[in-house]
Amino acid sequence: MLIEERHQKILSILNENLSIRAREISELFHVGFDTARRDLRILEEQGKLKRTHGGAIPLFNVGFRAPKEYTPKDIKKIKTHYMAIAKKAVEYISENDVVFITGASVGYFMCQHLPKNFEFTVVTNSIIIAEELRHFSHINTIVLGGMMKTKGHITGHFAEEMIKSLRFDVAFVTAAAYSVEFGMSIQSSEGVSLRKAVIESSKKTIGLFPHEKIGRDSIMKSCPSNALHIIITDWGTQKSEIKKIEEIGVETVIVEERLS
């Protein structure tokens, strides 16, 4: 296989999976690890991707967004680092807690690993997550009311007012992007006030951010970078970004890669 052909296939995989590891390239194309790393360096120099620790992520523009009707149930291939973050997040739930769980895919994955040995309450703005939670008798589920979007998320004035009348022991949130310089940001203004309301109603706010979202900016700022108490991310996040986050007083928890 020609180098150019291999590079095109690497970019194709990257655009589909939103990340790729040098180890994957080595295994898929039967090349040495150093060759795989060199491929990523060349593609970065060409402005076609952004390298991370041990791999790479796509170069999305600020306005990138997923399809309007895309929900976590549509995910065909679960990313290892997303699931690892979700598993770590549930460790922060205690007995009798009232927790808010984001309607994003990482929140959906949390539902597959929630504690089963004690009772607690989950508040969510996602009917997709609510459908998962109805199977658990030990979990009290509160679904926010308001305008439902095609992704199954509830937004708008009524949802925000309901949040303001609640208090959370811990809130698990995410967004399209997070950077120390710009904060947590999303693609649409309609979600900004809802996220602010969740953070203001929570004693502890934990951001769930896979490495693809760290050090990036989307269109609309939803909260300052230091509004979060903890960020849970994965092994692919650059050390320079982790250092910047910790310097503003936000605790950073990095889940480890587990090789099968």
N, C-alpha and C positions, 0 to 999 in steps of 0.2 A: 504494500500500500504506500502511495506517495505521501510525503509529509503534508502537502496541501489538502489531500483528501482526508487524512487523519484529523487535521485541524478543523475541517468543515464538520466532520462527524462529532468532534468534541463540542463544537459550538451548538450543534443540533441537540445533543444530550443536555447541555447546559441550559438551553432555552426551555426545554421540556421539564427538567427536574429542578431548575433554579439554583442548582449547585452541582459541583463535580469535584471529586477528590483525585489527587495525583495517583493514589493507589488504584483507583478505579480505571484510570487511563492505562496504567501499566498492565492491569489484568485484561482489560477489554481488547487492547491492541497489541498485546504481547511485546511490549517494549520495556526497557529498564526504567526504574524509578527516576533516575536523573534525566532520562529522555522525556518522561512525562512532565517533570517540573520545568524542563526547558521549553516544552510545548506551551505551557501556561505562561511562561515569561514572554515568549515571542508574541502570543496572542494579546497579552496585556500591553505590550509595546505598540501593537497595532491598534490599540484602543477598542478591542472587541470583548474584553472581560476585565474583571477586577480580581486580582489574586488575594486569597486569604491564607491563613495558616494551614498548610497542607492541601490546598485546593483553590477553587475559584468560584465566583458568583457572577451573574450577568451585570451588564452596565445598563440598569433601567433609567429611563428619564424620570423626572420629578412627577409627571402625571400618570405613571404606570398604574393600572388597576386591573384586578381580576374581572372575568366576565360577570355581568350583572346578576345572573341567576345561579352562579356557582356557589355550592354549599359544601361543607366538610364531607357530606355523604357522597359527593361526586369524586372524591380523591381516590384514584385507582392504586397509586403507589405511595404508601406512608413513608415519609422521610424519617430516618433513624433519629436525627437530632431533634426534630419536632416532638417525637414521642418521648425522647429522653428528658426534654424540658418539661413536658406534661407530667411525667412520673415524678420528677423532682418537686414540682409545684404542689402536688397533693400532700406532700410531707408537712406543709405549712398550715394544714387544716387540723383543728383540735375539736374535741368534744363540745357540743353545744354552740359552736361558732355559727355566725351568720356570714356567709361568704358570697361575693359576687364573682361570677365566672363569665369571662368574655365569650361572645358568640363566635369568635374566630376558630379556625381549625385546631389550634393548640388547646383551646378551651374544650372543644369537642373530644379531643384525645384525653384530656383530664378525666372526663366522665367515665372512661374505661378503666380508671385506676383509683377511683375515689375510695376513701376508707370505708370499711364494711363493719367495723367492730364498735362503732358508737354513732349517736345521732347528731345531726347538724342540719343547718338550713342553707339552701342554695338559692340565690336570686340571679336570674338571668334575663336577658332581653332577646334570647334566641329560642324559637319554637323547636328548632332542630335539637338543641341541648335538652329542652324541657321534655321532649319525647323520649330521650334516653333516660332521664331521671325518673320518669313515672314508674319505672320498673323496680325502684329501690324504696322499700317501705321505711327504712331508717333515715331517709332524707326528706325533709320538708322542702318542697319546691315552690318558690314564688316567681311567677312569670309577669314581667312588666307589661302594662297595657299601653296601647298607642298605635301609631301607624306602622303596619307591617310592610317591609320591603321584600323584593323578590328572593333575596337570600335567606329569608326567614327571620331577619332581625327586626326588633321593635324599636322605633325611634320617635322623635317628636316631643311636643310639649307635655302630653299626658305621661309619657315614660319618664321624662325629666322630673316632673312634679312628684311622681311616685317615688323616685330615687331620693328626693329631698326629704321625704317622710320616713326614710329608712336609715338604719345605721349598720355598717358592716364591720366585723372584726378584721376581715382581710378582703381585699379586692384584687382579682387577677385580671390584668388588662394587657392589651397589646395594641399595635397600630401598624400602619404601612411602613413606618420608618422611625428611627430614634437616633438622634445625635446630641452630643453635649452642647453643641453650638446652637441648635435650633429647637431641641426638645423632642417631644413625641408628636408626630405629625401624621395626618391622614389625607385621603384624596377628596373628601367632600365636606363642606362646611356643616352639613346637617348632623354630623356625628360629634362635632366639637363640644357643644354644650352638654351633651349626654355624658361624655367622658369626664368633663370637668365636674359634673354633679356626682359621679361615682367616686372620684378621688376625694372630693370634699366631704363625702359621707363615710369615708373609710378610715379606720384607725391605722391600718397598714396597707399600703398599695404596692403590689408586686408586679413588675413588668415582665412579660414573657416574650423574649425577643431572640429568635434564631439569628445566626450570624449574618444572614442575607439582609437583615433589617437594621443592623447596627452600623453607625457611621454614615447613614443616609438621611435624606430629607424628602418629604412629600410636599404637597401643596399647602395644606392647612395645618398650622400649629395648634395642637389641642391642649398641651400643657408644657410647662418648663421641664427641662431635663432633670432637675433636682426635686420635682414633685413626687417622684417615686422613692420608696424606701429601699427596695431591693430590685435588682434586675437578674433574672435567671436567663443565661444564654448558654451557648455550647462551645465545644472545643475549636470550632472554626473561626471564632471571633478573634480579630487581631489584638495582640497584646497592647499595642499603642492605644487602641480604643478603650480597652479595659482600664488602662491606667488613667485615662482622661475621666472616665466615669467615676472611678474611685476618688479622684481628686476633688470632685464636687460633693462628696459625702454620701454617694449612693453605693450601698453594699452590692457587690457583684458575686454571683454564684455561677460557677462554670461547671456544667455537667460533663462527665468524662465519656470519651468514646469507648464503647464496648465492642470488641471484635469477636465475631462468632467463630 
